[in-house]
């Protein structure tokens, strides 16, 4: 049987933004807190070896290093790794624009993988930027580059914007 944890313990244990903060602070303040280490980065960052390194209104930058652990059967990094990196940057670019109490969810995203990655590719940078921010829909674009500036992948995303459910 799995152990039940209360909301506060779960938020701390799994690196989620405490729900109360999501209702008190605009998202850009939450990103600033994350970058200063006052709240943890999401667990996916640890799992997939990337992290948020910069954020401003309408922009989010992640850096990561592909590992052999992420290889597909053909001996290159599985497309899911750059897809997750792009989705994180694309979504967070939207997230930085949100006022307190408002959330978002990815509706669709499209990516183009233009170059394979390997464990010796080294650190890559993924930068996402807002293209359109409306009342209920936002779009963003992002790209992944090597340290030498070579394009690895690029993509676009559409996100739905909605009020967050009130905490109990």
Number of C-alpha atoms within 10 A of each C-alpha: 3 4 5 8 10 8 12 13 11 13 16 13 12 13 15 15 19 16 17 14 14 21 19 13 14 18 24 22 19 21 26 16 15 19 17 10 10 11 18 18 19 15 14 15 18 10 8 17 16 22 21 23 16 15 23 16 18 21 24 26 25 22 21 21 18 23 18 14 10 19 18 12 8 7 12 16 21 19 17 12 19 25 20 15 29 30 25 24 30 32 28 30 29 34 27 23 19 22 17 19 19 17 19 20 15 18 13 12 18 13 18 14 16 12 10 13 26 16 16 10 14 14 15 23 24 27 26 30 25 24 16 13 17 9 8 11 17 24 23 25 26 27 24 28 18 17 12 9 10 12 16 19 21 21 19 22 24 23 22 17 21 15 13 14 11 10 9 5
